[in-house]
Amino acid sequence: MKKHNFSAGPCILPEEVLKKASEAVINFNNDNLSLIEISHRSKPFVDVIENARSLVLELLGLENKGYKALFLQGGASMQFLMVAYNLLNKKAAYLNTGTWSDKAIKEAKLFGELVEVASSKDQNFNYIPQSYKVPTDVDYFHCTSNNTIYGTQMKSFPETSVPMVCDMSSDIFSRQLDFSKFDLIYAGAQKNMGPAGTTLVVVKEDILGKVERQIPSILNYQIIIDKESMFNTPPVFAVYTSMLTLEWLKDLGGIEFIEKVNKKKSALLYSEIDRNPLFKGVAATEDRSHMNATFTLMDENLQAKFDKMWQEANINGLSGHRSVGGYRASMYNALPLYSVQALVDVMQELERIS
């Protein structure tokens, strides 16, 4: 029996996607060749990456609006660098809501002046700052929509006259937003889209070409757009599996449908965290993430017992990030509601016997 997989990433993928992807590794397109041994420039794979890019824009509602979808390598961490390389001419504004925005700030400082418009570091990133203004004299504003480590999520985004860049690695395709508010979105695949190995970038093409510096070709968004994500050999398996996941999401009813499912899952778990006297939520209630629920035990003496119980219940990946401890239940798109119920059942059983 497959485990209830609450891993923060690489994370759970739909069963039908895993089945199709595994079959393609043996025999892709009934050509008696493996997906991972055909030429990335052959028509069968070109069709894959073109379909994947098209599905991204369709699901986000960004078709025919001047956006391009790119599949790159290097993870979201590479985008910390690439965003600044391509967009930061003199000064940029960053909202600091956790470890990943902290890392993005560190890389961007190599390219120009940074304004940190607000930070929640004063309370160990357990909330999202609200009272801040984005300067008008910056090249762009950068934020992180969801914070996997601390379990916080931006529920709203500022109105700004400058380009808005967002790291959506851990909640892309999980909820409805007006994605046209963003000029550049990036996301590592290994949360809601596919396996580790590829990174999605969705960029409004007209924001490019504004910096004065020379940009290395492999880091230049415009060159990658011109080469249709084929400047160098793409990670074919990760792109193909991402395409399958996007097809799965579209067939379900798209983001509108999956958002309703995600809200049911998070409501079920947060209700138990708040009801059960043995547990306490970590993130500020109004900023709780629908993707990553972080919580702790009120009595640490129960840890060994609880850990044994959830492991025996066929649950995987519940331990909190090594930097903060506690517990973290990641409820990405492919996690079924019954897996959340299995965790809630364990929490209630711990209460019963304690």
C-alpha positions as CSV (number, residue, x, y, z in Angstrom):
1,M,0.0,0.0,0.0
2,K,1.4,3.4,-1.0
3,K,2.2,5.6,1.9
4,H,0.4,8.8,2.8
5,N,3.1,11.2,1.5
6,F,3.3,14.6,3.3
7,S,6.8,15.2,2.1
8,A,7.7,18.9,1.4
9,G,9.6,18.1,-1.7
10,P,10.3,16.2,-3.8
11,C,6.8,15.4,-3.1
12,I,3.7,13.3,-4.0
13,L,2.7,13.1,-7.6
14,P,-0.6,11.7,-9.1
15,E,-0.6,7.9,-9.4
16,E,-1.7,8.0,-13.0
17,V,1.2,10.4,-13.8
18,L,3.7,8.1,-12.2
19,K,2.4,5.2,-14.1
20,K,2.5,6.9,-17.5
21,A,6.0,8.4,-16.8
22,S,7.4,5.0,-15.8
23,E,6.0,3.4,-18.9
24,A,7.6,6.1,-21.0
25,V,11.0,5.3,-19.5
26,I,10.7,1.8,-21.0
27,N,8.8,2.6,-24.2
28,F,7.9,6.1,-25.2
29,N,5.3,6.8,-27.8
30,N,5.3,3.1,-28.7
31,D,8.6,3.7,-30.6
32,N,10.4,1.0,-28.7
33,L,12.8,3.6,-27.3
34,S,13.0,5.1,-23.8
35,L,12.0,8.7,-23.2
36,I,15.4,9.3,-21.6
37,E,17.4,8.0,-24.6
38,I,15.7,9.8,-27.5
39,S,17.0,13.0,-29.0
40,H,15.6,16.1,-27.2
41,R,15.4,17.7,-30.7
42,S,13.3,14.8,-32.1
43,K,9.7,15.7,-33.0
44,P,8.2,13.5,-30.2
45,F,10.0,15.4,-27.5
46,V,9.6,18.8,-29.1
47,D,5.9,18.1,-29.0
48,V,6.2,17.3,-25.3
49,I,7.9,20.6,-24.3
50,E,5.6,22.7,-26.6
51,N,2.6,21.1,-25.0
52,A,3.9,21.6,-21.5
53,R,4.6,25.3,-22.2
54,S,1.2,25.7,-23.7
55,L,-0.6,24.0,-20.8
56,V,1.2,26.3,-18.3
57,L,-0.1,29.5,-20.0
58,E,-3.6,28.0,-20.4
59,L,-3.9,26.9,-16.8
60,L,-2.7,30.3,-15.5
61,G,-4.9,32.2,-17.9
62,L,-2.0,33.9,-19.6
63,E,-2.5,32.9,-23.2
64,N,-2.0,35.7,-25.7
65,K,-1.0,38.2,-23.1
66,G,2.7,38.5,-23.9
67,Y,4.0,35.8,-21.6
68,K,6.4,33.0,-22.3
69,A,6.7,29.7,-20.4
70,L,10.2,28.3,-20.0
71,F,11.5,25.0,-18.6
72,L,15.0,25.5,-17.2
73,Q,17.5,23.7,-14.9
74,G,19.1,24.8,-11.7
75,G,16.1,24.8,-9.4
76,A,14.5,27.9,-7.9
77,S,17.8,28.7,-6.3
78,M,19.2,29.4,-9.8
79,Q,16.3,31.9,-10.3
80,F,17.4,33.9,-7.3
81,L,20.4,34.7,-9.4
82,M,18.8,34.8,-12.9
83,V,16.1,37.2,-11.9
84,A,18.6,39.8,-10.7
85,Y,20.9,39.2,-13.6
86,N,18.2,39.9,-16.1
87,L,16.1,42.6,-14.3
88,L,18.2,44.4,-11.7
89,N,19.7,47.5,-13.2
90,K,20.2,49.7,-10.2
91,K,17.8,48.9,-7.3
92,A,15.2,46.3,-6.4
93,A,12.7,45.8,-3.6
94,Y,12.3,42.5,-1.7
95,L,9.8,41.3,0.8
96,N,11.5,38.9,3.3
97,T,9.2,36.2,4.5
98,G,11.5,33.2,5.1
99,T,14.5,31.2,4.2
100,W,14.0,31.2,0.5
101,S,13.4,35.0,0.2
102,D,16.4,35.5,2.4
103,K,18.5,33.5,0.0
104,A,17.1,35.4,-3.0
105,I,18.1,38.6,-1.3
106,K,21.6,37.4,-0.8
107,E,22.0,36.6,-4.5
108,A,20.4,39.8,-5.7
109,K,22.8,41.9,-3.7
110,L,25.5,40.9,-6.1
111,F,23.9,42.9,-8.8
112,G,22.7,46.1,-7.2
113,E,21.1,47.9,-4.3
114,L,18.3,46.2,-2.5
115,V,15.5,47.6,-0.4
116,E,14.0,45.2,2.1
117,V,10.4,46.6,2.3
118,A,9.4,44.4,5.2
119,S,10.5,41.3,7.1
120,S,9.0,38.8,9.4
121,K,12.3,37.6,10.7
122,D,11.6,39.2,14.1
123,Q,9.1,36.4,14.9
124,N,11.0,33.6,13.1
125,F,9.0,34.2,9.9
126,N,5.7,32.9,11.4
127,Y,3.6,35.7,9.7
128,I,3.4,37.7,6.5
129,P,4.0,41.5,6.9
130,Q,1.1,43.6,5.8
131,S,1.9,47.3,6.3
132,Y,4.6,48.0,3.7
133,K,4.8,50.0,0.5
134,V,6.7,49.1,-2.7
135,P,9.0,52.0,-3.8
136,T,8.3,53.4,-7.3
137,D,12.0,53.9,-8.1
138,V,13.0,50.3,-8.2
139,D,13.5,47.9,-11.2
140,Y,11.1,45.3,-9.7
141,F,9.5,44.0,-6.5
142,H,10.2,40.4,-5.4
143,C,8.1,38.2,-3.1
144,T,7.7,34.6,-2.1
145,S,4.0,33.4,-2.2
146,N,4.3,30.4,0.1
147,N,6.9,29.5,2.7
148,T,7.4,25.8,3.1
149,I,9.5,25.9,6.2
150,Y,7.3,28.1,8.3
151,G,3.9,27.3,6.8
152,T,2.9,30.9,5.8
153,Q,1.3,32.0,2.6
154,M,0.6,35.4,1.1
155,K,-3.2,35.8,0.8
156,S,-2.9,39.1,-1.1
157,F,-0.3,40.9,-3.2
158,P,0.5,44.6,-3.3
159,E,-0.6,47.0,-6.0
160,T,2.5,48.3,-7.6
161,S,3.6,50.3,-10.7
162,V,6.8,48.3,-11.0
163,P,7.2,44.8,-12.3
164,M,6.3,42.1,-9.7
165,V,8.3,38.9,-9.5
166,C,7.1,36.0,-7.4
167,D,8.7,32.7,-6.3
168,M,5.7,30.4,-6.4
169,S,7.7,27.2,-6.0
170,S,5.5,25.7,-3.4
171,D,2.0,26.8,-4.4
172,I,2.0,27.2,-8.2
173,F,-1.2,25.8,-9.7
174,S,-2.8,25.4,-6.3
175,R,-5.1,28.4,-6.1
176,Q,-6.8,31.0,-8.3
177,L,-5.0,34.3,-8.7
178,D,-4.9,37.1,-11.2
179,F,-1.6,35.8,-12.6
180,S,-1.4,38.8,-15.0
181,K,-0.5,40.9,-12.0
182,F,2.9,39.2,-12.0
183,D,5.5,40.0,-14.6
184,L,7.7,37.0,-13.8
185,I,6.8,33.8,-11.9
186,Y,9.2,31.0,-11.1
187,A,8.8,27.7,-9.5
188,G,10.8,24.5,-8.9
189,A,8.8,21.6,-10.3
190,Q,9.1,19.3,-7.3
191,K,6.1,20.6,-5.3
192,N,3.0,20.7,-7.5
193,M,4.2,20.0,-11.0
194,G,6.7,17.2,-11.4
195,P,10.0,15.7,-10.2
196,A,13.1,17.6,-9.2
197,G,15.2,18.6,-12.2
198,T,13.3,21.3,-14.0
199,T,12.2,24.8,-13.1
200,L,9.3,26.7,-14.6
201,V,9.7,30.4,-15.4
202,V,6.7,32.4,-16.8
203,V,7.9,35.8,-17.9
204,K,6.3,38.8,-19.6
205,E,8.6,39.3,-22.5
206,D,8.4,43.1,-22.6
207,I,10.2,43.5,-19.2
208,L,13.4,42.0,-20.6
209,G,16.3,43.8,-22.2
210,K,16.4,46.7,-19.8
211,V,19.7,46.0,-18.0
212,E,23.0,47.5,-19.1
213,R,25.2,44.5,-18.2
214,Q,26.1,41.6,-20.5
215,I,24.3,38.4,-19.5
216,P,25.8,35.0,-20.1
217,S,23.8,33.2,-22.8
218,I,22.7,30.3,-20.6
219,L,21.3,32.8,-18.0
220,N,19.7,35.1,-20.4
221,Y,15.9,34.8,-20.5
222,Q,15.6,36.3,-23.9
223,I,18.0,33.9,-25.5
224,I,16.2,31.0,-23.8
225,I,12.8,32.3,-25.1
226,D,14.3,32.6,-28.6
227,K,15.6,29.0,-28.4
228,E,12.2,27.8,-27.0
229,S,13.7,26.3,-23.8
230,M,16.2,24.4,-26.0
231,F,19.3,26.5,-25.6
232,N,20.9,23.3,-24.1
233,T,19.6,19.8,-23.5
234,P,16.5,20.1,-21.3
235,P,15.8,17.7,-18.4
236,V,13.6,15.5,-20.6
237,F,12.1,13.2,-17.9
238,A,11.2,16.1,-15.6
239,V,9.6,18.1,-18.4
240,Y,7.6,15.1,-19.6
241,T,6.4,14.3,-16.1
242,S,5.5,17.9,-15.6
243,M,3.5,17.9,-18.8
244,L,1.6,14.8,-17.6
245,T,0.8,16.5,-14.3
246,L,-0.5,19.6,-16.1
247,E,-2.7,17.4,-18.2
248,W,-4.0,15.7,-15.1
249,L,-4.8,19.0,-13.5
250,K,-6.6,20.3,-16.6
251,D,-8.7,17.1,-16.9
252,L,-9.7,17.5,-13.2
253,G,-11.1,21.0,-13.9
254,G,-7.9,23.1,-13.6
255,I,-7.0,25.4,-10.8
256,E,-10.6,26.3,-9.9
257,F,-11.3,22.7,-9.1
258,I,-8.0,21.9,-7.2
259,E,-8.3,25.0,-5.1
260,K,-11.6,23.7,-3.6
261,V,-9.9,20.4,-2.8
262,N,-6.9,22.1,-1.3
263,K,-9.1,24.2,1.0
264,K,-11.0,21.1,2.2
265,K,-7.7,19.4,3.0
266,S,-6.2,22.3,4.9
267,A,-9.5,23.0,6.7
268,L,-9.7,19.4,8.0
269,L,-6.1,19.5,9.4
270,Y,-6.2,23.0,10.8
271,S,-9.5,22.3,12.5
272,E,-7.9,19.3,14.3
273,I,-4.8,21.3,15.2
274,D,-7.0,24.0,16.8
275,R,-9.3,21.5,18.5
276,N,-6.9,19.0,19.9
277,P,-5.2,20.2,23.1
278,L,-2.1,18.2,22.4
279,F,-1.1,20.3,19.3
280,K,-0.4,23.9,18.5
281,G,-0.1,25.6,15.1
282,V,3.0,27.6,14.4
283,A,2.0,30.1,11.7
284,A,-0.2,33.1,12.4
285,T,-3.8,32.0,11.8
286,E,-4.5,34.5,9.1
287,D,-1.4,33.6,7.2
288,R,-1.6,29.8,7.4
289,S,-0.6,28.0,4.2
290,H,-3.0,25.7,2.4
291,M,0.1,23.8,1.2
292,N,2.3,23.4,4.3
293,A,0.7,23.1,7.8
294,T,3.3,23.5,10.5
295,F,2.5,22.5,14.1
296,T,4.1,21.3,17.3
297,L,3.3,19.1,20.3
298,M,2.3,20.9,23.5
299,D,4.2,18.2,25.5
300,E,7.5,17.2,23.9
301,N,7.4,14.0,26.0
302,L,4.8,12.7,23.6
303,Q,7.1,13.0,20.6
304,A,8.4,9.4,20.6
305,K,4.8,8.0,20.9
306,F,3.4,10.3,18.2
307,D,6.2,9.6,15.8
308,K,5.8,5.9,16.2
309,M,2.0,6.2,15.7
310,W,2.1,8.2,12.5
311,Q,4.9,6.0,11.0
312,E,2.9,2.9,11.8
313,A,-0.1,4.5,10.1
314,N,1.8,4.4,6.9
315,I,2.4,8.2,6.9
316,N,5.6,9.7,5.4
317,G,7.4,13.0,5.5
318,L,5.7,14.6,8.6
319,S,8.8,15.8,10.4
320,G,9.4,19.6,10.3
321,H,12.3,21.2,8.5
322,R,15.6,20.6,10.3
323,S,16.0,24.3,11.0
324,V,12.7,24.7,13.0
325,G,11.7,21.2,14.1
326,G,8.1,20.2,15.0
327,Y,5.9,18.8,12.3
328,R,5.0,19.9,8.8
329,A,2.2,18.3,6.7
330,S,2.6,19.3,3.1
331,M,-0.7,19.0,1.2
332,Y,0.2,19.6,-2.4
333,N,-2.3,19.1,-5.2
334,A,-1.9,15.4,-5.6
335,L,-2.3,14.5,-1.9
336,P,-5.8,13.0,-1.5
337,L,-8.2,14.1,1.2
338,Y,-8.2,10.6,2.8
339,S,-4.4,11.0,3.5
340,V,-5.2,14.1,5.6
341,Q,-8.0,12.1,7.4
342,A,-5.4,9.4,8.2
343,L,-3.2,12.0,9.9
344,V,-6.2,13.5,11.8
345,D,-7.2,10.0,13.0
346,V,-3.7,9.5,14.4
347,M,-3.8,12.9,16.2
348,Q,-7.2,12.0,17.7
349,E,-6.0,8.6,18.8
350,L,-3.0,10.2,20.6
351,E,-5.4,12.4,22.4
352,R,-7.5,9.4,23.4
353,I,-4.7,7.4,24.9
354,S,-2.8,10.3,26.5
